[in-house]
Each structure stands twice: as structure tokens, then as C-alpha cells.
Amino acid sequence: MNQVCLVLILITTANVGGALAQTVVTSTVSIPSVTDPAPRGDVPVGQDVQRPSDMTPIPPPVASDASRSRSRTYEGFTTAAKDVIISSEEMGRIVAMPVDVGMQVKAGDVIAKLDDAIQSAAVHVARIRASMRGEQMAAIASRDSQAKRVETFRGLARQHMAGPDELTRAELELAIAEARVATSREEQTLQQAELERLEMQWRRRTLTAPFAAVVAERFLTDGGTIIPGNAAVVRLLQTDVLHGTFNVPASDLDVMSVGQQVQLYLRAGRQTVSATIDAIAPMIDAESGTVEVRVAIDNRDGDLQPGDRCTMRVQVETRLSREVRAIRRESEVTR
């Protein structure tokens, strides 16, 4: 008796640990040939042999909600929280540069010092001028003398022993003396302001770190000259916090929010760390259809480096997990 072998292949796909795994199940079924009559001992008379087309098809496997993907991954890179090039607003020759590439600096540490001999001398002269009090003291003495003279003439005028013109002249001289006192005080204020300006200019000859950072690059060395087209001195990176930048399809933003915890795998560092979504751009890039998402990574130990390629994994809340969370919340409320 001729038989036809029907091979059934069932392929199931499941998500295991973020990767798709396939399972293949093969089953062989033997059925009598449609061209040969069935033996009388096997098939009763008058009963047709079941054809393959009459067989009930096996429905494809339907993945349950619990077996669907629970996470999504995105590729990106890390950057320093701050990446700043320190330049000098003052021109001149560098006489000292105590930092080097890879050195950690604190806020206020000296990065470079420029030749400040001229500025130092100017500050010294300004301090002397600001401390001078002789002209002001002379003006005050002259005013006090004129005030006494006016009082004398007023007393004589009441006794009719001095004419009105002499009193008027004395009062005018007193007003001039008071103006000289005011002028000397204003001059003193200007001298103090000039001293402060020169001291500020002098301090700018010394470059300091604006924040705690690591020196990533030096553009000049001791003896180098800062000119208008070459004012960059060093590049500083703040790495105690790193930022991960990812371009996420706009359709995936429904599973992300600021403050959400995510997992990052850093390739160079070969480690997985926790991070927090720090910012989500408010606009979609028209060319790529993506939105920039930034995450903050704690790097106080300094184990991670900016510029590393990384993969972000975002957990997606399924219907089943939402129902479980809702049940737990209801149970907590009823307690």
C-alpha cells in the first residue's frame, strides 16, 4: 500500500533576555495515498479516505502577552557633563603652566600664569594714588578757615562794622572751598575705582579652573604666547557625571519619561550601569524622525570615560505587569 508522508514543522519565537530565540518542532504523519484504494480490512466499505485537504489545519502559535518583548534597546554615546575650553582674554607670554593632560584640578586651581610685570607695577602706582590724602586734607582745612571767616564777617555785619560786600565775598570763598573738598573726595573715589580696575586686570593674568575637572588637552606650554588668534590654553572635562545621548524614534517616546531609570551597557568599560533619563528634547528631527534623549550617569569613581559607545535598555511595561501593579496598588489601599 502506498502512503504519503506529511511533515509538519512548528516554529515558535520567544524573547529571552532581550534576544529572540526560535524553537523548531518537526512531526511526521503517514496517510494513505489518494490514488490507491484502501484495504477492505482497514477502511469500511462506503467510507471515503480522509484527504490532506480535508484535514483540520493546525493554528499558528499565538504568543501570550507575558511572552512579548519587555524591553527596547537604543545605541548612543557618552559625553562629559561639561566640556570647556579655557581661553585668555589677556594677551602675553605664559610664564607658568602647572597642569598637564590627565591631571585633576579643583575649582580655583591655577592653570596658567601670564607675564604680569607691567600690570603689577600699574597696580602699585594706583594703590599709592588711592592712599594719598594730602590734597583732600588741604581742601578741608581751607573750607574750615573760610567758614570761620564768614562767621566773623557776619558778626561784624550785625554790629555794622563790616559792609555787605565783604560778607558776600567771604561767603563766595567759602562755597569755593566746599567745592574743592567735594572735588578732592570725588578724585579719591576715582582713584579707588582705577585701583580696582587695574587689580582686576592683573588677576586676569592668572587663569584658574572654574570647576572641578580633568585636563583633557593643552594647547600651549610654558613660554608660549597668547595672541588674538591663539587664545585657547587648555580643555577641561567635568566627568563626575556623564551624559548619554541617544536618538530615539518619536514613536517610542511613550515608554520614556524624565526621571525614569534605565540600564546602560558601555562597550569600552564592559560593564552595565544604572542611569536616569535627564532630558528629552521638545522637538523631532525632521530628517531622521528621532528625538534626542539624554541620560545622567553617576561617575564619581571615575571608572567611565566620555566618548564611549553604549547601549540603553528601556523596560517596557506590558499589559500583564500593569494589571499586577494595579492589583497591588488596590490591595495596599484596602489594607
Residue, then its C-alpha position, 0 to 999 in steps of 0.5 A: m500500500n502506498q502512503v504519503c508522508l506529511v511533515l509538519i514543522l512548528i516554529t515558535t519565537a520567544n524573547v529571552g533576555g532581550a534576544l529572540a530565540q526560535t524553537v523548531v518542532t518537526s512531526t511526521v504523519s503517514i496517510p494513505s495515498v489518494t490514488d490507491p484504494a484502501p484495504r477492505g480490512d482497514v477502511p469500511v466499505g462506503q467510507d471515503v479516505q480522509r484527504p490532506s485537504d480535508m484535514t483540520p489545519i493546525p493554528p499558528p502559535v499565538a504568543s501570550d502577552a507575558s511572552r512579548s518583548r519587555s524591553r527596547t534597546y537604543e545605541g548612543f554615546t557618552t559625553a562629559a557633563k561639561d566640556v570647556i575650553i579655557s581661553s585668555e582674554e589677556m594677551g602675553r607670554i605664559v610664564a607658568m603652566p602647572v597642569d598637564v593632560g590627565m591631571q585633576v584640578k579643583a575649582g580655583d586651581v591655577i592653570a596658567k600664569l601670564d607675564d604680569a610685570i607691567q600690570s603689577a607695577a600699574v597696580h602699585v602706582a594706583r594703590i599709592r594714588a588711592s592712599m594719598r590724602g594730602e590734597q583732600m586734607a588741604a581742601i578741608a582745612s581751607r573750607d574750615s578757615q573760610a567758614k570761620r571767616v564768614e562767621t566773623f564777617r557776619g558778626l561784624a555785619r550785625q554790629h555794622m562794622a563790616g559792609p555787605d560786600e565783604l560778607t558776600r565775598a567771604e561767603l563766595e570763598l567759602a562755597i569755593a572751598e566746599a567745592r574743592v573738598a567735594t572735588s578732592r573726595e570725588e578724585q579719591t573715589l576715582q582713584q579707588a575705582e582705577l585701583e580696582r580696575l587695574e587689580m582686576q586686570w592683573r588677576r586676569r593674568t592668572l587663569t584658574a579652573p572654574f570647576a572641578a575637572v580633568v585636563a583633557e588637552r593643552f594647547l600651549t606650554d610654558g613660554g608660549t604666547i597668547i595672541p588674538g588668534n591663539a587664545a585657547v590654553v587648555r580643555l577641561l572635562q567635568t566627568d563626575v557625571l556623564h551624559g548619554t545621548f541617544n536618538v530615539p524614534a518619536s514613536d517610542l517616546d511613550v515608554m520614556s519619561v524624565g526621571q525614569q531609570v534605565q540600564l546602560y551597557l558601555r562597550a569600552g568599560r564592559q560593564t552595565v550601569s544604572a542611569t536616569i533619563d535627564a532630558i528629552a528634547p521638545m522637538i523631532d528631527a525632521e530628517s531622521g524622525t528621532v528625538e534626542v534623549r539624554v541620560a545622567i550617569d553617576n561617575r564619581d569613581g571615575d571608572l567611565q570615560p566620555g566618548d564611549r559607545c553604549t547601549m540603553r535598555v528601556q523596560v517596557e511595561t506590558r499589559l500583564s505587569r500593569e494589571v499586577r501593579a494595579i492589583r497591588r496598588e488596590s490591595e495596599v489601599t484596602r489594607 
